[in-house]
Amino acid sequence: MNKRKIYYLLHNGKNSNLKFFIKGYLREYTPKFFSQIRLESELRKIEKRSDRDYIHQRADYYCKLTKDFIYDKATWEEKAVEIGHQPMTPQKVYYFDAMEIARYFDQSLKWILKSGDITNLFPVPYVVKSRPLGDDNQCSTILKLEKVRHFLFVDDKKPWREKKNMTIFRGDLGPRKENRDIFMAKFADGQSHLVDAASTNRPEAHPEWQKGKMTIGEHLDYKFIMSLEGNDVASNLKWVMSSNCIAVSPRHTCETWFMEGTLKPNYHYIEVKDDFSDLEERLQYYIDHPEEAEAIIQHAHEYVDQFRDEERERLISLLVLKKYFEITNGRYKKV
């Protein structure tokens, strides 16, 4: 292993997978009874909070199911499993994150938990990490899943005006990431003095595009950071918006617990065309108008702040599953 890889492993700035899995397995072997007897008191906390309406609004955003929503209940029953018999998902992080909330509920309740990066719609109610944006995604109820990778915020001390007048991109290329191929074809190999672009894997057609991975701290030296959707959403968007850099992206097509569908272009992030033909123009504009750039950073910080209250995030998650079980099972606890 070369020095660069060792440096990256020690300083990448990401959440610890080891810590996550230790907590997950310890929770898994703790009797669920202790959580279940607290469910009603936890839900009552919501009604006593000053941000009660906000919590309900968030829960309704993630779970769009209503009592009069029509779906094929026979198909749902065929696919659904009791949460007490939920098998381990192919990617274990989804299972541990989902069961952290589901453990509060009657384990005979049924759901369909779908792991992975979801960009398609379903005909019956699923519980997912991500869903496509639109008015027809009611069957995709979002939980805060794979949060060890996606929910990472940074403490960036470097002011925006002291950073490099460039945007940076480091990310994997692949068959479900055509947008990244378009971007790299335009800006790899130093084609623009405003763009530092490289892939972190080795694409067969363009092995010369590959460079080593960069730590989060190294990204923070740039005024702008490309936040390009991959298999679903861009996993770096959360920490970029918590930094003193500005996220740059085409219009989003998917959303997660971060509610990407509520982000305002050129208010929370800089929006560019899908073919990136206006990227250099947009970057130069904000370099020349630093006050407007710093306003975007402030708005991004305000947006990120709503996800920092861990107690409230947990209560919202409980309310989301309560609503899902009420609609699909007709109840959320033993009767």
Disulfide bonds with the S-S distance in Angstrom:
none
